């Protein structure tokens, strides 16, 4: 059982019946605490500005007048409460992912589906609390795992499981030893590079970071990891050759 207090939540929807349903679901969930319900995103934004840091989780409808749920999430940014979208329109799922939503509930949804989404918010809060109060002063290079946002949840990934990371515009694709199915996470390759310890991982191309201990062979300016051949880009050639001189 979590020792965290209930997550303080708001519900925002311009349809009274939908708002009442989400509010009732929040009120019957022991680890959630409803602190406000609003019929518009503008009202919710006013409350959030007047009560900074209070709300930890927002259940937002997307299609609303004046200011929609996606716009509100963008205004709040990464320092605002975490967001779970509730909407009748499934085509906004990718947009929800882009604003780092924890989940996306398509109406009509039942309490079981709601509870599953709320559970992700609780798990996220617990992981965040553990990270904040965990092993003191352990630097990023001493960590044996990292957490990645993938498929509307935080996934714990062991560093030893990573083969290589591929940059795909706004996303990274993390290829793992343990499964043929790569993890797709909405972040830049540069941001991923900053998360990974430099003693174990190296960026060798504008689109690739490799796990140094997973390199099986080096041929001309390419590296072999399993069946995959990855080129070394001109920009990264000197650093890679310097690494090779220590490796050989």
C-alpha positions as MATLAB code, in Angstrom:
seq = 'XXXXXXXXXXXXXXXXXXXXXXXXXXXXXXXXXXXXXXXXXXXXXXXXXXXXXXXXXXXXXXXXXXXXXXXXXXXXXXXXXXXXXXXXXXXXXXXXXXXXXXXXXXXXXXXXXXXXXXXXXXXXXXXXXXXXXXXXXXXXXXXXXXXXXXXXXXXXXXXXXXXXXXXXXXXXXXXXXXXXXXXXXXXXXXXXXXXXXXXXXXXXXXXXXXXXXXXXXXXXXXXXXXXXXXXXXXXXXXXXXXXXXXXX';
ca = [
       0.000    0.000    0.000;
       1.332    3.421   -0.934;
       2.311    5.745    1.896;
       1.669    8.779   -0.312;
      -1.358   10.952    0.494;
      -4.186   10.934   -2.067;
      -3.408   12.818   -5.270;
      -5.191   16.168   -5.416;
      -7.252   16.233   -8.618;
      -9.474   18.458  -10.699;
     -12.031   17.478  -13.331;
     -12.647   19.753  -16.330;
     -15.458   19.174  -18.843;
     -18.067   21.469  -20.413;
     -20.674   18.667  -20.491;
     -22.341   18.528  -17.047;
     -23.110   14.784  -17.235;
     -19.558   13.896  -18.242;
     -18.142   16.208  -15.567;
     -20.388   14.619  -12.935;
     -19.298   11.124  -13.969;
     -15.562   11.881  -13.778;
     -16.030   13.685  -10.449;
     -17.936   10.689   -9.034;
     -15.203    8.311  -10.217;
     -12.554   10.467   -8.521;
     -14.550   10.612   -5.285;
     -14.915    6.818   -5.092;
     -11.168    6.224   -5.668;
      -9.288    6.075   -2.327;
      -5.974    7.396   -3.674;
      -7.554   10.438   -5.369;
      -8.821   13.643   -3.750;
     -11.168   15.895   -5.781;
     -10.332   19.535   -5.015;
     -12.194   21.188   -7.894;
     -14.579   20.604  -10.808;
     -14.880   23.072  -13.653;
     -17.159   23.515  -16.656;
     -14.468   25.241  -18.715;
     -10.700   25.213  -19.126;
     -10.626   28.961  -18.467;
     -12.161   28.450  -15.004;
      -9.697   25.655  -14.321;
      -6.736   27.771  -15.440;
      -7.830   30.599  -13.115;
      -8.011   28.157  -10.185;
      -4.612   26.668  -10.987;
      -2.989   30.114  -11.171;
      -4.572   31.101   -7.851;
      -3.517   27.826   -6.200;
      -0.065   27.035   -7.562;
       1.358   23.628   -6.738;
      -1.842   22.308   -5.173;
      -3.223   20.183   -7.998;
      -1.244   17.083   -8.929;
      -3.539   15.524  -11.522;
      -6.068   16.983  -13.985;
      -8.734   15.043  -15.859;
      -9.327   17.186  -18.959;
     -11.892   17.022  -21.701;
     -10.392   18.097  -25.042;
     -13.251   19.643  -27.023;
     -14.269   22.744  -25.015;
     -15.158   26.326  -25.903;
     -12.677   29.230  -25.566;
      -9.744   27.054  -24.458;
      -9.620   23.341  -25.173;
      -7.929   20.682  -23.073;
      -4.859   20.363  -25.290;
      -4.318   24.124  -25.198;
      -4.686   24.135  -21.422;
      -2.119   21.325  -21.090;
       0.323   23.287  -23.274;
      -0.198   26.445  -21.197;
       0.453   24.544  -17.964;
       3.583   22.927  -19.396;
       5.848   20.468  -17.563;
       5.562   22.306  -14.235;
       1.787   21.928  -14.103;
      -0.237   18.948  -12.885;
      -0.056   15.666  -14.769;
      -2.893   15.213  -17.244;
      -5.294   12.433  -18.175;
      -7.497   13.348  -21.139;
     -11.154   12.321  -21.296;
     -12.661   12.760  -24.744;
     -15.051   11.319  -27.295;
     -12.485   11.769  -30.079;
      -9.786    9.113  -30.448;
      -7.964   11.073  -33.183;
      -6.415   13.349  -30.544;
      -4.396   10.514  -28.977;
      -1.123   11.524  -30.652;
      -1.631   15.161  -29.622;
      -2.194   13.967  -26.063;
       1.080   12.066  -26.210;
       2.890   15.172  -27.445;
       1.864   17.148  -24.346;
       3.107   14.285  -22.154;
      -0.309   13.122  -20.957;
      -0.314   10.135  -18.627;
      -3.293    8.546  -20.351;
      -6.134    9.108  -22.772;
      -9.640    7.867  -21.953;
     -12.123    7.690  -24.829;
     -15.767    8.281  -23.871;
     -17.790    6.395  -22.911;
     -15.467    4.734  -20.416;
     -16.308    2.743  -17.313;
     -14.862    2.850  -13.815;
     -12.477   -0.028  -14.486;
     -10.913    1.918  -17.383;
     -10.812    5.076  -15.279;
      -9.156    3.214  -12.417;
      -6.502    1.806  -14.735;
      -5.615    5.323  -15.930;
      -5.669    6.717  -12.389;
      -3.372    3.874  -11.335;
      -0.784    5.121  -13.811;
      -0.912    8.532  -12.140;
      -0.415    6.937   -8.716;
       2.487    4.821  -10.024;
       4.066    7.920  -11.556;
       3.746    9.812   -8.252;
       5.288    6.904   -6.352;
       8.214    6.632   -8.786;
       8.785   10.376   -8.603;
       8.765   10.262   -4.802;
      11.169    7.306   -4.746;
      13.499    9.084   -7.119;
      13.412   12.255   -5.002;
      14.030   10.475   -1.704;
      16.007    7.478   -2.915;
      19.701    6.755   -2.656;
      21.333   10.075   -1.820;
      23.778   11.663   -4.207;
      23.901    8.727   -6.632;
      24.967   10.433   -9.849;
      23.433    9.573  -13.206;
      26.397    7.409  -14.131;
      25.830    5.222  -11.061;
      22.217    4.408  -11.895;
      21.552    0.952  -13.319;
      18.248    1.899  -14.925;
      16.251    4.856  -16.195;
      12.559    5.622  -16.572;
      11.143    6.320  -20.015;
       7.691    7.588  -20.913;
       6.363    5.060  -23.417;
       2.782    4.232  -24.369;
       1.269    6.501  -21.725;
       3.212    4.973  -18.858;
       6.602    5.200  -17.213;
       8.690    2.163  -18.088;
      11.742    1.159  -16.080;
      14.559    0.211  -18.454;
      17.770   -1.428  -17.282;
      20.822    0.214  -18.841;
      22.290   -3.247  -19.388;
      19.282   -4.121  -21.579;
      19.809   -1.266  -24.068;
      21.489   -2.194  -27.356;
      21.206    1.126  -29.155;
      18.939    4.146  -29.442;
      17.642    5.470  -32.735;
      16.493    9.060  -33.197;
      13.269    9.548  -35.204;
      12.468   13.255  -35.422;
      10.508   13.967  -32.185;
      10.885   10.407  -30.890;
      13.558    7.951  -29.874;
      13.353    4.238  -30.495;
      15.123    2.249  -27.784;
      16.230   -1.184  -29.004;
      16.543   -3.749  -26.222;
      18.317   -7.057  -25.766;
      15.395   -8.642  -23.929;
      12.700   -8.097  -26.555;
      12.493   -7.565  -30.323;
       9.882   -4.854  -29.742;
      11.583   -1.466  -29.353;
      10.287    1.194  -26.959;
       9.102    4.421  -28.573;
       9.429    7.530  -26.387;
       8.574   11.137  -27.174;
      11.894   12.926  -26.627;
      14.876   14.120  -28.648;
      18.002   12.025  -29.141;
      19.975   14.798  -27.411;
      17.742   14.538  -24.323;
      18.231   10.770  -24.333;
      21.999   11.225  -24.666;
      21.968   13.387  -21.533;
      20.147   10.656  -19.592;
      22.657    7.946  -20.451;
      26.033    7.571  -18.698;
      28.864    8.586  -21.047;
      31.115    5.770  -19.830;
      28.636    3.189  -21.199;
      26.986    4.872  -24.171;
      28.250    6.943  -27.091;
      26.554    8.914  -29.793;
      28.213    7.853  -33.039;
      25.803    9.359  -35.551;
      23.247   12.156  -35.642;
      20.588    9.407  -35.418;
      22.219    6.761  -33.203;
      23.539    6.197  -29.683;
      25.109    2.803  -29.028;
      25.829    0.807  -25.889;
      29.594    0.422  -25.982;
      29.589   -3.026  -24.386;
      27.141   -4.304  -27.028;
      29.429   -3.548  -29.988;
      30.435   -6.890  -31.508;
      32.631   -5.666  -34.355;
      33.934   -2.508  -36.002;
      34.419   -2.455  -39.791;
      35.652    0.693  -41.542;
      33.487    3.299  -39.887;
      30.562    1.117  -38.955;
      29.743   -0.833  -35.820;
      27.960   -4.153  -35.607;
      25.384   -4.821  -32.872;
      23.729   -8.166  -33.471;
      22.415   -8.172  -37.042;
      22.382   -4.373  -37.232;
      25.132   -2.285  -38.841;
      25.296    1.336  -37.688;
      27.428    3.966  -39.435;
      29.738    6.372  -37.586;
      28.986    9.926  -38.681;
      31.748   12.366  -39.646;
      30.862   14.655  -36.728;
      31.431   11.818  -34.229;
      34.355   10.062  -35.939;
      37.193   11.564  -33.857;
      35.599   10.750  -30.497;
      34.803    7.224  -31.662;
      38.319    6.589  -32.956;
      39.693    7.825  -29.649;
      37.442    5.341  -27.871;
      38.658    2.595  -30.191;
      42.278    3.362  -29.396;
      41.527    2.650  -25.727;
      39.443   -0.395  -26.585;
      42.077   -2.134  -28.705;
];
